[in-house]
């Protein structure tokens, strides 16, 4: 079943991950030379991606801005030693995932997440039509189901389905092999099925 | 579950919420630079503080280790003798305790059992104390020698201050010798009148002691020998 899933998820599993472009190398080289504008250009190019990824990995809770700041702070410290074996976006994605893990490991953030998801679930909207209210509840349930997944499953789901990375890129970002990505995707889907069984039946 | 359905559900749930607004690049870059600089300063401060604390701890430990009045653990006399068979100088040997405070050796041997490591430690401590005592003895000897030299130097300086100028002393002696010679010549002149031999003696005084009062007097007598008297000569 895993191999079947693999074939469905990624038909280009053997495709090579793109090598870093000359723009990345140019930006990093300018940063090494002390060009202040290079770092701002890196932020301008990658901040939307980083912020969206952080928001999804954190379960659509607060903290995406903090994580973005931490990511670029880590990048500022380590960018001079960037070897260019991957693209800058891949490298920043890995940093973002690590920062999100660190952020979520804090007990306070976890409690805040639970409180906010409970708030999303219980917000009454009496004036809405039934279809809109039902869809909103469904979206909330999906987000809550993804947010309560274990991090290793949530990461592959977000990277593959929401960020649009292919399995090979997910494997490179997470530092695991492709089969492991397929296994995690399969288990994540299974867990989501269990959590959202009522929604599947309605659809 | 269809994969497309899952993708659609996730995308729909994601888009239902407003997307997080990315920060403004310039502001974020400034903030990141400031945080990196502050973090670097904190790291440097922590490193300097840690080094200072380490130095302080090491110095305190060294001072405690080198303290001369560190109480040594009690040992029975026979074990001390086994621990260090070499003789200990009398200065380093502590005074024996009073008879009423001294414990019985057999009793101490029963109550205190030293391990081999403790014995080795005691030996090293005794050796260190002996070396320290030798160094202090050398310092005391050097200080005593220097003190004696300074005392002798002060005596010599005082003695030197009492001496007269040797040139002045020699001049005085010269004048005195010339006067004595003139006196004896005048005595002969009184007895024998101004004979050629007496005149030769006056010339000799002038030759031997020039620029003296006696030489001037001799010249005067040679020119007017009738006016000479003993009182004028002296």
Interface residues (C-beta under 8 A of the other chain):
Chain A: X8 X9 X36 X39 X40 X41 X43 X44 X47 X48 X50 X51 X52 X54 X55 X56 X60 X64 X65 X68 X69 X72 X73 X76 X77 X135 X136 X138 X139 X140 X142 X143 X146 X157 X161 X162 X189 X192 X193 X196 X199 X200 X203
Chain B: X1 X3 X5 X6 X7 X9 X10 X11 X12 X13 X14 X16 X17 X19 X20 X21 X22 X23 X25 X26 X28 X29 X31 X32 X33 X35 X36
